[in-house]
Amino acid sequence: MKRRAFWAGLGATALLPIAARAQQSTTATVGFLHAAFPRGFAESVAGWRQGMAETGYVDGRNLAIEFRWGEGHYDRLQESAAELVRRKVSVIFASSPPAVRAVMWQTKTVPIVFAMGEDPLKEDLITSLGRPGGNVTGFSWYANQVFGKRLALLSDVASRGAALAFLVNPNNPNSEPDKKDMQAAAEQSGRTLPVLTASSDRELETAFANMVQQKIGALIVGVDGFFLDRREQIIALAARHAIPAIYDRRQYADSGGLMSYGASQIDAWRNGGVYVGRILRGEKPADLPVQQATKFELVVNMKTAKALGLTLSPTLHALATEVIE
């Protein structure tokens, strides 16, 4: 009996490495690359995880995620992308053109799924929406393509003849094209639009102080992960200096910002998670069409409007998708 027990135990021990390898082979590893701070994107990351879960991939069960956050340092993206490729991840999810380009520079074979506010065709990341080709596909919510609409909405609440300004992060490579697009929209409406910059807490304070000196009557906040991460500070500064502001994502309005206009970033990230799962199942990114947001929402915070002494027009009320009382 002891001999049989010994050989049975030895057989079980010999099988352990095989079982471990089988377990490991069912776990997919996905890379994640973003230049911003993680705390500003908790809801979006949750949506991304949900999208992967909808295709059967759950972190900690049959999925491992390698997160790389730049925390505002765009110069770290290349190194982080190289790390993910060396880790031999199956798919890399990247948000924003700088992150996608960093991965594209490192690999032509690892599938890349993006979720971004920019136009991927304009950014030369793909050759076609319907059949993107190569190893890149994803979703765009076109946050950077509706500056003219945000300008018109802000003009509706600003006092007549008030000067408007545009706030950007100079460290973001998209700040220059965004400035050109925003100023072009302003010129079409017969306005001049001073541009202010900030990439740190102190610079945000300085930017708002400059707005007061320049008698800026309303503000358009640029599309940027640093601003989203510092949204409470920005909203507090706007309230302190009584400057109406419009933002690109509803998280700002939910946090007390006057209003936001744009498509849902969270939905785009969830859909990006679905694409990651489909690629893990065997589909090719070249065969997955790049999808664009079709639904945009205007969220207005009436509590903030009242605090600023603003009376919103019936037209703006009618356009609002949601009014926060």
BAKOLTI-209372 format. One record per residue: residue in one letter; y, x, z of N, C-alpha, C, CB in turn. Coordinates in steps of 0.1 Angstrom, whole numbers, padded with zeros to 4 digits, always signed. Glycine has a CB too. Example, Ala and Ser with C-alpha at 12.3 -4.5 7.8 and 13.67 -1.06 7.14 Angstrom:
a-0057+0132+0078-0045+0123+0078-0033+0132+0078-0045+0113+0090s-0022+0128+0071-0011+0137+0071+0000+0129+0079-0006+0141+0057
***
This chain:
m-0012+0008+0000+0000+0000+0000+0013+0009+0000+0000-0009+0012k+0012+0020+0008+0023+0029+0008+0026+0035-0006+0021+0039+0019r+0014+0039-0012+0016+0045-0025+0022+0035-0035+0002+0050-0031r+0017+0022-0035+0022+0012-0044+0037+0010-0041+0015-0001-0043a+0041+0010-0029+0055+0008-0025+0063+0019-0030+0056+0006-0010f+0057+0031-0029+0065+0043-0033+0068+0043-0048+0057+0056-0029w+0057+0040-0056+0059+0040-0070+0068+0028-0074+0046+0038-0077a+0067+0017-0067+0076+0005-0070+0091+0009-0068+0072-0007-0062g+0093+0016-0056+0106+0020-0052+0112+0030-0062+0106+0026-0038l+0103+0040-0066+0107+0050-0076+0111+0043-0089+0096+0060-0078g+0103+0033-0094+0106+0026-0106+0120+0019-0105+0096+0016-0110a+0122+0013-0094+0135+0006-0092+0147+0016-0092+0135-0002-0079t+0144+0027-0086+0155+0038-0085+0158+0043-0099+0151+0049-0076a+0147+0045-0107+0149+0050-0121+0157+0040-0129+0136+0053-0127l+0156+0027-0126+0162+0017-0134+0177+0015-0131+0155+0004-0133l+0181+0020-0119+0195+0018-0115+0205+0024-0125+0197+0025-0102p+0204+0036-0130+0214+0041-0139+0215+0032-0152+0211+0055-0143i+0203+0027-0156+0203+0018-0168+0210+0005-0165+0188+0015-0172a+0208+0000-0153+0215-0013-0150+0230-0010-0149+0209-0018-0136a+0233+0001-0143+0247+0004-0142+0254+0006-0155+0249+0017-0133r+0247+0012-0164+0252+0014-0178+0254+0000-0185+0244+0023-0186a+0244-0008-0183+0245-0022-0189+0257-0029-0183+0232-0030-0186q+0259-0028-0170+0270-0035-0164+0283-0030-0170+0270-0033-0149q+0284-0016-0171+0296-0010-0176+0299-0014-0190+0295+0005-0175s+0288-0015-0198+0290-0019-0212+0296-0033-0214+0277-0017-0220t+0295-0041-0205+0300-0055-0206+0315-0056-0201+0291-0065-0198t+0320-0045-0196+0334-0045-0192+0343-0038-0202+0335-0037-0178a+0352-0046-0207+0362-0041-0217+0374-0035-0210+0366-0052-0227t+0380-0025-0216+0392-0019-0210+0403-0021-0220+0390-0004-0207v+0414-0027-0214+0426-0030-0222+0438-0022-0217+0429-0046-0222g+0445-0017-0226+0458-0010-0222+0470-0019-0223+0460+0002-0231f+0480-0016-0214+0492-0024-0214+0504-0014-0213+0492-0033-0201l+0513-0016-0222+0525-0007-0222+0538-0014-0223+0524+0003-0234h+0547-0011-0213+0560-0018-0213+0570-0008-0207+0560-0031-0205a+0582-0008-0212+0592+0002-0208+0600-0003-0195+0602+0004-0219a+0598-0016-0191+0606-0022-0180+0599-0020-0167+0608-0036-0183f+0605-0027-0157+0599-0027-0143+0589-0039-0142+0611-0028-0133p+0578-0037-0135+0568-0047-0134+0573-0060-0127+0556-0042-0127r+0582-0058-0117+0586-0070-0108+0593-0081-0116+0594-0066-0097g+0600-0077-0127+0607-0087-0135+0598-0095-0145+0617-0080-0143f+0585-0091-0146+0576-0097-0156+0564-0103-0149+0572-0086-0166a+0564-0106-0137+0552-0111-0130+0547-0124-0137+0555-0114-0115e+0556-0133-0140+0552-0146-0146+0546-0143-0160+0564-0156-0147s+0552-0134-0168+0547-0131-0181+0534-0125-0181+0557-0122-0189v+0532-0116-0171+0519-0109-0170+0508-0119-0166+0519-0098-0159a+0512-0129-0157+0503-0139-0153+0499-0148-0166+0509-0149-0143g+0509-0151-0174+0506-0158-0187+0496-0150-0196+0518-0161-0194w+0499-0137-0197+0490-0128-0205+0476-0128-0200+0496-0114-0205r+0474-0127-0186+0461-0128-0181+0454-0141-0183+0461-0125-0165q+0462-0152-0183+0457-0165-0186+0451-0166-0200+0467-0176-0183g+0459-0160-0209+0454-0160-0223+0441-0153-0225+0465-0154-0232m+0439-0142-0219+0427-0135-0220+0416-0142-0213+0428-0121-0213a+0419-0149-0202+0409-0157-0195+0404-0169-0203+0414-0162-0181e+0413-0174-0211+0410-0185-0220+0399-0181-0231+0422-0191-0227t+0398-0168-0233+0388-0163-0243+0377-0157-0236+0395-0153-0252g+0376-0158-0222+0364-0154-0215+0366-0140-0208+0353-0154-0224y+0378-0134-0208+0379-0121-0202+0388-0122-0190+0385-0111-0213v+0382-0118-0178+0389-0119-0166+0389-0106-0159+0382-0130-0156d+0401-0101-0155+0403-0088-0149+0395-0088-0136+0418-0086-0146g+0387-0077-0135+0378-0075-0123+0364-0081-0124+0385-0081-0111r+0362-0089-0135+0349-0094-0137+0343-0088-0149+0350-0110-0140n+0349-0089-0161+0344-0082-0173+0355-0076-0180+0336-0092-0182l+0366-0073-0173+0378-0067-0179+0384-0057-0170+0387-0078-0184a+0388-0046-0175+0396-0036-0167+0409-0034-0175+0389-0023-0165i+0421-0034-0167+0434-0032-0174+0440-0019-0169+0443-0044-0170e+0445-0011-0179+0452+0001-0176+0467-0002-0178+0447+0013-0185f+0475-0004-0167+0489-0007-0168+0497+0006-0169+0493-0016-0156r+0507+0006-0178+0517+0017-0179+0531+0010-0180+0514+0026-0191w+0539+0012-0169+0552+0007-0169+0562+0019-0170+0555-0002-0156g+0572+0018-0178+0582+0028-0180+0593+0028-0170+0588+0028-0193e+0595+0016-0163+0605+0014-0153+0619+0019-0158+0602+0022-0140g+0622+0015-0171+0635+0017-0177+0636+0031-0184+0645+0017-0166h+0626+0039-0183+0626+0052-0190+0619+0051-0203+0619+0063-0181y+0626+0049-0214+0620+0047-0227+0614+0060-0232+0631+0042-0237d+0618+0072-0226+0613+0084-0230+0599+0086-0225+0622+0096-0226r+0594+0078-0216+0580+0079-0211+0570+0072-0220+0580+0073-0197l+0575+0064-0229+0565+0056-0237+0555+0064-0245+0573+0047-0246q+0560+0075-0251+0550+0083-0259+0539+0089-0250+0558+0094-0266e+0543+0094-0239+0533+0100-0230+0523+0089-0225+0539+0107-0218s+0528+0078-0222+0520+0067-0216+0511+0062-0227+0528+0055-0211a+0516+0061-0240+0507+0056-0251+0496+0066-0253+0516+0054-0264a+0499+0079-0253+0489+0089-0255+0478+0088-0244+0495+0103-0255e+0482+0086-0232+0473+0084-0221+0463+0073-0223+0480+0082-0207l+0468+0061-0228+0460+0050-0231+0450+0053-0242+0469+0038-0234v+0455+0059-0252+0446+0063-0263+0435+0072-0258+0453+0069-0275r+0438+0082-0250+0428+0091-0244+0418+0084-0236+0435+0102-0236r+0422+0073-0229+0413+0065-0221+0403+0057-0229+0421+0056-0212k+0405+0057-0242+0396+0050-0252+0396+0035-0249+0382+0056-0251v+0408+0029-0247+0408+0015-0244+0405+0008-0257+0422+0011-0239s+0400-0005-0256+0396-0012-0268+0408-0019-0275+0386-0023-0263v+0418-0023-0268+0430-0029-0273+0442-0024-0265+0429-0045-0274i+0454-0023-0271+0466-0021-0263+0476-0032-0266+0472-0007-0268f+0480-0038-0255+0491-0048-0255+0504-0041-0253+0488-0060-0245a+0514-0043-0262+0527-0036-0260+0538-0046-0263+0528-0024-0270s+0548-0046-0255+0560-0054-0256+0572-0046-0260+0562-0063-0243s+0579-0051-0270+0591-0045-0275+0588-0034-0286+0599-0038-0264p+0597-0033-0296+0594-0024-0307+0592-0009-0302+0605-0024-0317p+0600-0004-0293+0598+0010-0288+0584+0012-0283+0608+0013-0278a+0579+0003-0276+0565+0004-0270+0555+0004-0282+0562-0007-0260v+0557-0006-0291+0547-0007-0302+0548+0006-0311+0550-0019-0311r+0560+0011-0313+0561+0023-0321+0554+0035-0314+0575+0027-0324a+0556+0036-0301+0550+0047-0294+0534+0047-0295+0553+0046-0279v+0528+0035-0295+0514+0034-0297+0510+0037-0311+0509+0020-0293m+0518+0031-0321+0515+0034-0335+0516+0049-0338+0525+0026-0344w+0524+0056-0332+0525+0070-0334+0513+0078-0329+0537+0076-0326q+0506+0072-0319+0494+0078-0314+0481+0075-0320+0493+0075-0299t+0480+0063-0326+0467+0058-0332+0470+0049-0344+0459+0051-0321k+0461+0050-0353+0460+0041-0365+0448+0032-0364+0461+0049-0378t+0440+0034-0354+0427+0026-0353+0426+0017-0341+0416+0036-0353v+0432+0020-0330+0431+0012-0318+0439-0001-0321+0436+0019-0305p+0434-0013-0319+0441-0025-0322+0453-0026-0312+0433-0037-0320i+0465-0031-0318+0477-0033-0310+0481-0047-0311+0488-0023-0315v+0483-0054-0300+0489-0067-0299+0502-0067-0293+0479-0077-0292f+0512-0072-0299+0526-0072-0293+0530-0086-0290+0536-0066-0303a+0540-0087-0281+0547-0099-0278+0562-0095-0276+0542-0107-0265m+0571-0099-0285+0584-0093-0284+0594-0104-0289+0585-0081-0293g+0607-0101-0285+0618-0110-0289+0623-0106-0303+0628-0110-0279e+0620-0095-0308+0625-0090-0321+0617-0095-0333+0626-0075-0321d+0623-0093-0345+0616-0097-0357+0607-0085-0361+0626-0100-0368p+0594-0086-0361+0585-0075-0364+0586-0070-0378+0571-0079-0361l+0590-0079-0388+0593-0075-0402+0605-0066-0403+0594-0087-0411k+0616-0071-0396+0628-0063-0396+0627-0050-0389+0639-0071-0389e+0618-0049-0380+0615-0037-0372+0605-0028-0379+0611-0040-0358d+0600-0032-0391+0591-0024-0399+0578-0021-0391+0597-0011-0403l+0573-0031-0383+0561-0029-0376+0549-0035-0383+0562-0036-0362i+0551-0044-0393+0541-0050-0401+0546-0052-0415+0537-0064-0395t+0537-0054-0424+0541-0056-0438+0541-0071-0442+0531-0049-0447s+0535-0079-0434+0534-0094-0437+0531-0102-0425+0523-0096-0448l+0537-0113-0424+0534-0122-0412+0520-0128-0413+0544-0133-0411g+0516-0132-0425+0504-0139-0428+0492-0129-0426+0503-0145-0441r+0493-0118-0432+0483-0107-0431+0489-0094-0428+0474-0106-0444p+0491-0092-0415+0499-0080-0411+0493-0067-0415+0501-0080-0396g+0480-0066-0418+0474-0053-0422+0474-0043-0411+0481-0048-0434g+0467-0032-0413+0467-0022-0403+0460-0026-0390+0480-0017-0401n+0466-0021-0379+0460-0023-0366+0469-0031-0357+0456-0010-0359v+0480-0037-0362+0490-0044-0354+0491-0059-0357+0504-0037-0356t+0492-0067-0347+0495-0081-0349+0501-0086-0336+0483-0089-0353g+0506-0099-0335+0511-0104-0323+0520-0116-0324+0519-0093-0316f+0529-0117-0315+0538-0129-0314+0552-0125-0312+0533-0138-0302s+0561-0132-0318+0576-0130-0315+0582-0143-0311+0583-0125-0328w+0591-0143-0301+0598-0155-0297+0613-0154-0301+0597-0156-0281y+0616-0144-0309+0629-0142-0316+0641-0144-0306+0630-0152-0327a+0640-0137-0295+0651-0137-0285+0663-0130-0291+0647-0130-0272n+0661-0121-0300+0673-0113-0305+0678-0119-0318+0669-0099-0308q+0673-0130-0323+0677-0136-0335+0686-0148-0334+0665-0139-0344v+0689-0152-0322+0697-0164-0320+0710-0161-0312+0688-0175-0312f+0715-0150-0314+0728-0146-0308+0739-0156-0312+0732-0132-0312g+0739-0160-0324+0749-0169-0329+0749-0183-0321+0748-0172-0343k+0737-0187-0318+0735-0200-0311+0740-0198-0297+0720-0204-0311r+0736-0187-0290+0741-0185-0277+0756-0184-0276+0735-0172-0271l+0762-0177-0286+0776-0176-0287+0783-0190-0288+0781-0168-0299a+0777-0199-0296+0783-0212-0298+0781-0220-0285+0776-0220-0309l+0770-0219-0278+0768-0226-0266+0777-0222-0255+0753-0225-0261l+0779-0208-0254+0788-0203-0244+0803-0207-0247+0787-0188-0243s+0806-0207-0260+0820-0211-0263+0823-0225-0259+0822-0209-0279d+0812-0234-0259+0814-0248-0255+0818-0249-0240+0801-0255-0258v+0814-0240-0232+0817-0241-0218+0829-0232-0213+0805-0238-0209a+0832-0222-0221+0843-0213-0218+0856-0220-0220+0842-0200-0226s+0866-0217-0212+0879-0223-0214+0885-0219-0228+0889-0218-0203r+0893-0228-0233+0898-0226-0247+0906-0213-0248+0908-0238-0251g+0902-0205-0258+0909-0192-0260+0904-0181-0251+0923-0194-0258a+0894-0183-0243+0889-0173-0234+0882-0162-0242+0879-0179-0224a+0884-0150-0237+0877-0138-0243+0863-0138-0238+0885-0125-0239l+0854-0135-0248+0840-0134-0245+0835-0119-0246+0831-0143-0254a+0825-0115-0239+0820-0101-0239+0805-0102-0240+0825-0093-0227f+0799-0090-0244+0785-0089-0246+0780-0077-0238+0781-0087-0261l+0770-0079-0230+0765-0068-0221+0752-0063-0226+0764-0073-0206v+0751-0050-0228+0738-0044-0233+0735-0032-0224+0740-0039-0247n+0722-0028-0225+0717-0016-0218+0717-0005-0229+0703-0018-0212p+0725+0006-0227+0726+0016-0238+0713+0024-0239+0737+0025-0235n+0704+0024-0229+0692+0031-0229+0681+0024-0238+0686+0033-0215n+0683+0012-0241+0674+0004-0249+0677+0007-0264+0675-0011-0246p+0667+0012-0271+0669+0015-0285+0674+0003-0293+0656+0021-0291n+0671-0009-0288+0675-0021-0296+0690-0025-0293+0666-0033-0292s+0697-0017-0284+0710-0021-0281+0720-0020-0293+0716-0012-0270e+0718-0010-0302+0727-0008-0313+0725-0019-0323+0724+0005-0320p+0713-0022-0328+0712-0034-0337+0716-0047-0331+0698-0035-0342d+0713-0049-0318+0718-0061-0311+0733-0062-0311+0712-0061-0297k+0740-0051-0309+0754-0051-0309+0760-0055-0323+0760-0038-0305k+0754-0050-0333+0758-0053-0347+0756-0068-0350+0751-0044-0357d+0744-0073-0346+0741-0087-0349+0750-0096-0341+0726-0090-0345m+0753-0093-0328+0761-0101-0320+0776-0101-0325+0761-0096-0305q+0781-0089-0329+0794-0088-0333+0796-0095-0347+0799-0074-0334a+0786-0095-0355+0786-0102-0368+0787-0117-0365+0774-0099-0377a+0780-0122-0356+0780-0136-0352+0794-0140-0347+0769-0140-0342a+0800-0131-0339+0813-0133-0333+0824-0134-0344+0817-0122-0323e+0823-0125-0354+0832-0124-0365+0832-0137-0373+0830-0112-0374q+0820-0143-0375+0818-0155-0383+0825-0167-0376+0804-0158-0385s+0826-0166-0363+0833-0176-0355+0847-0173-0352+0825-0179-0342g+0852-0162-0358+0866-0158-0356+0870-0152-0343+0875-0170-0358r+0860-0146-0337+0862-0140-0324+0860-0125-0324+0852-0146-0313t+0867-0118-0315+0864-0104-0313+0855-0104-0300+0876-0095-0311l+0846-0094-0300+0836-0094-0289+0835-0080-0283+0822-0099-0293p+0842-0077-0272+0840-0064-0266+0826-0062-0260+0850-0062-0254v+0821-0050-0261+0807-0047-0257+0808-0039-0244+0799-0040-0268l+0802-0043-0234+0801-0035-0221+0787-0030-0219+0806-0043-0209t+0785-0019-0213+0772-0013-0211+0768-0011-0196+0771+0000-0218a+0755-0012-0193+0751-0009-0180+0736-0006-0180+0754-0021-0170s+0732+0005-0173+0718+0008-0172+0714+0011-0158+0715+0020-0181s+0722+0008-0148+0719+0010-0134+0727+0000-0125+0723+0025-0129d+0723-0001-0113+0730-0010-0104+0745-0008-0103+0724-0010-0090r+0748+0005-0102+0763+0009-0101+0770+0005-0113+0764+0023-0097e+0764+0008-0125+0770+0005-0138+0772-0010-0140+0762+0011-0149l+0763-0018-0134+0765-0033-0135+0777-0037-0127+0752-0040-0129e+0779-0031-0115+0791-0034-0107+0804-0030-0115+0791-0027-0094t+0803-0018-0121+0815-0013-0129+0817-0022-0141+0812+0001-0134a+0807-0027-0148+0809-0035-0160+0816-0048-0156+0795-0038-0166f+0812-0054-0145+0818-0067-0141+0833-0064-0137+0810-0074-0130a+0835-0053-0130+0849-0050-0126+0857-0048-0139+0849-0037-0118n+0852-0042-0149+0859-0040-0162+0862-0054-0169+0851-0031-0171m+0852-0063-0167+0855-0076-0173+0867-0083-0166+0842-0085-0171v+0868-0082-0153+0879-0088-0146+0892-0081-0151+0878-0086-0131q+0892-0068-0153+0904-0061-0158+0908-0065-0172+0902-0046-0157q+0898-0068-0180+0900-0072-0194+0902-0087-0196+0889-0067-0203k+0901-0094-0185+0903-0108-0184+0893-0115-0193+0917-0112-0189i+0880-0111-0192+0869-0117-0199+0866-0131-0193+0856-0108-0199g+0865-0141-0202+0863-0154-0197+0849-0159-0196+0871-0164-0205a+0840-0152-0204+0826-0156-0204+0818-0145-0209+0824-0169-0213l+0805-0145-0206+0796-0133-0209+0783-0137-0215+0794-0125-0196i+0779-0130-0226+0765-0131-0231+0758-0118-0227+0766-0132-0247v+0747-0121-0219+0739-0110-0214+0728-0106-0225+0732-0113-0201g+0727-0094-0228+0717-0089-0238+0703-0091-0234+0720-0075-0242v+0694-0090-0244+0680-0091-0242+0675-0077-0237+0672-0096-0254d+0670-0076-0224+0667-0063-0219+0658-0065-0206+0679-0054-0216g+0648-0057-0205+0639-0058-0193+0646-0054-0180+0627-0049-0195f+0655-0044-0181+0663-0040-0169+0671-0051-0164+0672-0028-0172f+0678-0058-0173+0686-0070-0169+0678-0081-0163+0694-0076-0181l+0666-0083-0169+0657-0093-0163+0653-0089-0149+0645-0096-0172d+0650-0077-0147+0646-0072-0134+0658-0073-0124+0641-0057-0135r+0670-0071-0128+0682-0072-0120+0689-0085-0121+0691-0060-0123r+0682-0096-0125+0689-0108-0128+0696-0114-0115+0679-0118-0133e+0690-0112-0103+0697-0118-0092+0710-0111-0089+0688-0116-0079q+0711-0097-0092+0723-0090-0090+0733-0094-0101+0721-0075-0091i+0729-0096-0113+0738-0100-0124+0743-0114-0121+0731-0100-0137i+0735-0123-0117+0739-0137-0114+0749-0137-0103+0727-0146-0111a+0746-0129-0092+0756-0128-0081+0769-0123-0085+0750-0120-0070l+0769-0113-0094+0782-0107-0099+0790-0117-0107+0779-0094-0107a+0782-0125-0115+0789-0135-0124+0795-0146-0115+0779-0141-0133a+0788-0149-0104+0793-0159-0095+0805-0154-0087+0782-0164-0085r+0805-0142-0083+0815-0136-0075+0828-0135-0083+0812-0122-0070h+0827-0132-0096+0839-0130-0104+0842-0142-0113+0837-0118-0113a+0834-0153-0110+0837-0166-0117+0836-0165-0132+0850-0172-0113i+0826-0158-0137+0824-0156-0151+0812-0164-0156+0822-0141-0154p+0814-0174-0164+0802-0181-0170+0794-0172-0179+0807-0194-0178a+0781-0173-0178+0772-0164-0186+0761-0172-0192+0768-0152-0177i+0756-0167-0203+0744-0173-0209+0734-0161-0211+0747-0179-0223y+0721-0165-0209+0710-0155-0209+0700-0159-0219+0704-0153-0195d+0690-0150-0222+0680-0153-0232+0667-0160-0227+0676-0141-0239r+0665-0159-0213+0653-0165-0208+0655-0175-0196+0643-0154-0203r+0647-0184-0195+0649-0195-0185+0648-0189-0170+0639-0206-0187q+0642-0178-0169+0641-0172-0155+0655-0170-0149+0633-0158-0156y+0665-0167-0158+0678-0165-0153+0684-0179-0147+0687-0160-0164a+0682-0189-0155+0687-0202-0151+0680-0207-0138+0686-0213-0162d+0667-0204-0138+0659-0208-0126+0664-0200-0114+0644-0205-0128s+0669-0188-0116+0674-0180-0105+0689-0183-0101+0672-0166-0108g+0695-0192-0108+0709-0195-0105+0719-0192-0116+0713-0188-0093g+0714-0186-0127+0723-0184-0139+0728-0197-0145+0716-0175-0149l+0740-0196-0151+0746-0209-0157+0737-0215-0167+0759-0206-0163m+0732-0208-0177+0724-0214-0187+0716-0203-0195+0732-0223-0196s+0705-0207-0201+0697-0198-0209+0693-0206-0222+0685-0193-0202y+0692-0198-0233+0687-0204-0245+0677-0194-0252+0699-0207-0255g+0666-0199-0255+0656-0191-0262+0642-0198-0261+0655-0177-0255a+0633-0191-0267+0619-0196-0267+0612-0190-0254+0611-0192-0280s+0600-0195-0251+0594-0190-0239+0587-0177-0241+0583-0201-0235q+0591-0167-0233+0584-0154-0233+0570-0156-0227+0592-0144-0226i+0569-0164-0217+0556-0166-0210+0546-0171-0220+0558-0175-0198d+0550-0181-0228+0540-0186-0238+0536-0175-0248+0546-0198-0246a+0546-0167-0253+0543-0157-0262+0533-0147-0256+0555-0149-0267w+0535-0143-0244+0525-0134-0237+0512-0140-0235+0531-0129-0223r+0511-0153-0232+0498-0160-0231+0491-0159-0244+0500-0174-0226n+0498-0162-0255+0492-0162-0268+0488-0148-0272+0502-0167-0279g+0496-0138-0267+0492-0124-0269+0479-0121-0262+0503-0115-0264g+0477-0127-0250+0464-0125-0243+0453-0131-0250+0465-0131-0229v+0455-0142-0257+0444-0149-0265+0440-0140-0276+0449-0163-0270y+0450-0134-0283+0447-0124-0294+0439-0112-0289+0460-0120-0301v+0443-0107-0277+0435-0096-0271+0421-0100-0270+0441-0091-0258g+0419-0112-0264+0405-0116-0262+0397-0118-0276+0405-0129-0255r+0404-0123-0286+0398-0125-0299+0394-0112-0305+0407-0133-0308i+0402-0102-0303+0399-0089-0309+0388-0083-0301+0412-0080-0308l+0387-0085-0288+0376-0080-0280+0363-0086-0284+0378-0082-0265r+0364-0098-0289+0352-0105-0294+0348-0101-0308+0354-0120-0294g+0356-0093-0315+0352-0088-0328+0361-0090-0339+0339-0093-0331e+0372-0099-0337+0381-0101-0348+0390-0089-0350+0390-0114-0346k+0395-0088-0363+0404-0076-0366+0418-0080-0366+0400-0071-0380p+0427-0072-0360+0441-0075-0360+0447-0078-0374+0449-0064-0353a+0442-0071-0384+0447-0073-0398+0445-0087-0403+0441-0063-0407d+0435-0094-0397+0432-0107-0401+0439-0118-0393+0417-0109-0401l+0446-0114-0382+0452-0124-0373+0467-0125-0377+0450-0120-0358p+0472-0136-0381+0486-0137-0386+0495-0135-0374+0488-0150-0393v+0507-0129-0377+0517-0128-0367+0524-0142-0365+0528-0117-0371q+0525-0146-0353+0530-0160-0351+0544-0159-0345+0521-0168-0342q+0552-0169-0349+0566-0170-0344+0569-0182-0336+0576-0170-0356a+0578-0181-0327+0582-0192-0318+0588-0203-0327+0591-0188-0307t+0585-0216-0324+0591-0227-0331+0598-0236-0322+0580-0235-0339k+0597-0234-0309+0603-0243-0299+0613-0235-0291+0593-0250-0291f+0625-0239-0291+0635-0232-0283+0641-0242-0272+0647-0226-0291e+0644-0236-0261+0649-0245-0250+0662-0241-0244+0638-0246-0239l+0671-0250-0242+0683-0248-0235+0682-0253-0221+0695-0255-0242v+0683-0244-0211+0682-0248-0197+0696-0246-0190+0671-0239-0189v+0701-0256-0184+0714-0256-0178+0713-0258-0163+0724-0266-0184n+0720-0249-0155+0720-0251-0141+0733-0257-0136+0718-0237-0134m+0732-0270-0133+0744-0278-0130+0750-0274-0117+0740-0293-0129k+0742-0269-0107+0747-0264-0095+0757-0253-0097+0736-0260-0085t+0753-0243-0106+0761-0232-0109+0774-0237-0117+0753-0222-0117a+0772-0246-0126+0783-0251-0133+0794-0257-0124+0779-0262-0144k+0789-0265-0114+0799-0271-0105+0805-0260-0096+0791-0281-0096a+0798-0250-0092+0804-0239-0084+0815-0232-0092+0793-0229-0080l+0813-0231-0105+0823-0224-0114+0834-0234-0118+0816-0219-0126g+0833-0246-0114+0843-0256-0118+0843-0260-0132+0857-0250-0114l+0831-0260-0138+0830-0263-0152+0826-0277-0154+0820-0254-0159t+0831-0283-0165+0827-0297-0169+0820-0295-0182+0840-0307-0170l+0808-0298-0183+0800-0297-0195+0802-0309-0204+0785-0294-0192s+0803-0306-0217+0805-0317-0226+0793-0325-0228+0809-0311-0240p+0795-0338-0232+0783-0347-0235+0774-0340-0245+0788-0360-0240t+0779-0333-0255+0771-0327-0265+0762-0317-0259+0780-0320-0276l+0767-0309-0250+0758-0299-0244+0748-0305-0235+0767-0289-0235h+0751-0316-0228+0741-0323-0220+0730-0328-0229+0748-0335-0213a+0734-0333-0241+0724-0339-0250+0715-0328-0256+0731-0346-0262l+0720-0316-0258+0712-0305-0263+0703-0299-0253+0722-0295-0269a+0706-0301-0240+0698-0294-0230+0684-0299-0229+0705-0296-0216t+0675-0290-0229+0661-0293-0228+0658-0297-0213+0652-0281-0232e+0665-0290-0204+0663-0292-0190+0676-0290-0183+0651-0284-0184v+0679-0298-0173+0691-0297-0165+0686-0295-0151+0701-0309-0166i+0690-0283-0145+0686-0281-0131+0698-0285-0122+0683-0265-0129e+0695-0295-0114+0705-0301-0105+0706-0293-0092+0701-0316-0102
***
